């Protein structure tokens, strides 16, 4: 978790800090794209951990490519959406 000050520049600083971490916050992509909208607050951390484990085991090549390039290509964006949909269907969180 990163503290912000509820201002746009504070949000940008917090996001930049999260994206600079050695393990990128996959849940940030999920949250920004509505995949957490139907979860209870108590489900968010288990979802994040489950998602990270799922992506490491099932989509390691894609995650490595995104981390190495520090960019999300159109193809990887689509693949990440598909992976998130599959993970949510599994209910493994």
N, C-alpha and C positions, 0 to 999 in steps of 0.2 A: 504494500500500500504506500502511496506517495501523497503527501499533503499538498493541497492546493489552496488558493485564496479566493476561489470563486470568481476570478477574473480570467479573461481570455488568455492573457500572457502567462498567468499562473498555470492554466490548463496546458498551454504549449510546453512550458518548462517541465511539468509533471510527465507529460507524454514523452518528451525527449529523454528524460531520465529513465523511464520504463523501457524505452526502445534501445537504450544503451546498455541494459543489463545483459550479462552473459546468456541467460535464458530469457528469450523474448516473451513478452506476455501474450500468449495466444488468445487468452480470454478477452483481451482488449479488442481484437478483431471480431471475436464472437459477440461482444457487447455492442460494438459499433454497428453491427449488422443484424441486430435484433434477436440473436440466438439465446439471449438470457432473459428476454422480456417475460417469458411465461414461468420463470423460476422464482421460487421463494428465496428470500435473502439467505436463509440457512443452507440453501442448495448451491450457492455460487462458488464457495471454496471447494467443495467436493467436485463440482462440475469442472472447475479450473484444473484441479489435480488429475481428474480422470481424462480430461481432454489432452493435457500435456502427455500423459502416459500413452494414450491412444495414438497421438500423432507421432510420438517417438517410435512406437512399435510398428504401426501400420503405414506411416507416411514419412519415414526418416529421410528419404532422398529429397522429397519436396521441402521439408523443413531445413535441411542442410543447404539446399540451393537458395532458399529465401534468406537464410542467415548469411551465407557467403556473399550473395549479391547485394544484400541490404536493400532489396527492392522486391516488389510484388508484381510479377509479370501478369499479363491478362490470363495466361494459361494457369499459372499458380493460384491466382485469385479464384478462378472457377473451380480448380481442384480443392482448394481450401474450403470453399462453400460446400462442395459435395462431401468432403470429409466431415465437416461439422454436421451436416444433415444426417449422415450415416451414424455419427457418434450419438446425436440426440435420439435417433430411433432406437439405438441399442439400450438406452436408459442406464448405461454403466457409470452412474455417478450418484 
